[in-house]
């Protein structure tokens, strides 16, 4: 996203989902938290889109099972 900041590891988790047609997504993920208060300068070759999500939108996306987030969704907050 065109910036650097210190990160703290928050937790890790395993995710498994059967996608259909014999495909399975199975991941071991790490979640880090950092704070950055400047402007983001994403490289257009690497980043297609970005946007700010407030805490209500994030909670809704995580709890609303009918809403599917795109693979590779970036989650960040500038607060």
C-alpha positions as CSV (number, residue, x, y, z in Angstrom):
1,X,0.0,0.0,0.0
2,X,3.0,2.3,-0.3
3,X,3.8,2.7,3.4
4,X,5.6,1.1,6.3
5,X,4.7,0.8,10.0
6,X,5.6,-1.4,12.9
7,X,3.4,-4.5,13.3
8,X,2.3,-6.6,16.2
9,X,1.1,-10.2,15.8
10,X,-2.4,-10.5,17.2
11,X,-3.3,-14.1,16.5
12,X,-3.3,-16.9,14.0
13,X,-6.0,-19.2,12.8
14,X,-6.7,-22.1,10.4
15,X,-9.4,-21.6,7.8
16,X,-11.0,-24.4,5.7
17,X,-13.8,-24.1,3.2
18,X,-15.1,-26.4,0.5
19,X,-15.7,-24.3,-2.6
20,X,-17.4,-26.9,-4.7
21,X,-16.3,-28.9,-7.8
22,X,-13.8,-30.7,-5.5
23,X,-12.0,-27.4,-4.6
24,X,-11.0,-26.7,-1.0
25,X,-9.5,-23.6,0.4
26,X,-7.3,-24.4,3.4
27,X,-5.2,-21.7,5.0
28,X,-3.1,-21.1,8.1
29,X,-3.3,-17.3,8.5
30,X,-1.6,-14.8,10.8
31,X,-3.2,-11.5,11.8
32,X,-1.0,-8.4,12.5
33,X,-2.0,-5.0,13.6
34,X,-0.2,-1.7,12.9
35,X,-1.0,2.0,12.9
36,X,-0.1,4.4,10.2
37,X,-1.4,8.0,10.0
38,X,-0.1,9.2,6.6
39,X,-1.4,8.8,3.0
40,X,-1.4,5.4,1.3
41,X,0.4,5.3,-2.1
42,X,-0.6,1.9,-3.5
43,X,1.3,0.6,-6.5
44,X,-1.3,0.2,-9.3
45,X,0.5,-2.9,-10.6
46,X,-0.1,-4.6,-7.2
47,X,-3.3,-3.0,-6.0
48,X,-6.6,-2.8,-8.0
49,X,-8.8,-1.1,-5.4
50,X,-8.8,0.0,-1.8
51,X,-11.2,1.7,0.5
52,X,-11.8,2.6,4.2
53,X,-14.1,0.3,6.1
54,X,-15.6,1.6,9.4
55,X,-16.0,-0.9,12.3
56,X,-19.7,-1.4,11.6
57,X,-19.0,-2.4,8.0
58,X,-16.4,-4.8,9.1
59,X,-18.6,-6.4,11.7
60,X,-21.4,-6.7,9.2
61,X,-19.1,-8.3,6.6
62,X,-17.9,-10.8,9.2
63,X,-21.3,-11.8,10.5
64,X,-23.4,-11.6,7.4
65,X,-22.9,-15.1,5.9
66,X,-24.8,-14.1,2.7
67,X,-22.1,-11.5,1.8
68,X,-19.0,-13.0,0.2
69,X,-15.8,-10.9,0.4
70,X,-13.5,-11.2,-2.6
71,X,-10.4,-13.4,-2.2
72,X,-7.5,-11.3,-1.1
73,X,-9.6,-8.6,0.5
74,X,-7.4,-6.2,2.4
75,X,-8.6,-5.1,5.8
76,X,-7.1,-1.9,7.1
77,X,-8.2,1.1,9.2
78,X,-6.6,4.5,9.2
79,X,-7.9,5.4,12.6
